[in-house]
Amino acid sequence: MMDLQEIVNNKLKADRAESMKTSEQLTLGELILLFESLPNKEDPVNFDFGNFYPTYLHSWRGSYAELAFGFEDEQGKDNPPVEEILKQLKSALGKTFEGYKGGDFTMGKTTPIWVANYGKSNCTAVVGVRRLDYGWVIIDTKYIEY
């Protein structure tokens, strides 16, 4: 027999899956496909805000069962190439991440992707990927309520 917490968790999961059907936000699987389709895996990757670039994936504090890319703008550091980001994304499939305040969460193709540094829970969602004419790849973001 299910306990009350499991019932609540299942309802939240179902509601989130339903909201993702009409959301612009990309999932882990969709982001992998977009990065696989890029023609040059050596192109540097940047976000569409400031001069920030992706660092590493972690459990998003807003919902531990979802992923977030950390970001930074360290001067003099090379932005990660497409192949590095793609490797990170693929390695997250089926991987278990620890939530900010505990718990284990396994990520899959339908896991939504956010942009937030570890321990933060802003609502910056990943909504697209584009390659600029001069060879940079931009991860597009948008404020989306959770």
Summary of the structure (lengths in Angstrom):
residues: 146
radius of gyration: 15.6
end to end distance: 30.1
largest distance: 58.1
contacts: 411
relative contact order: 0.23
helix: 25%
strand: 34%
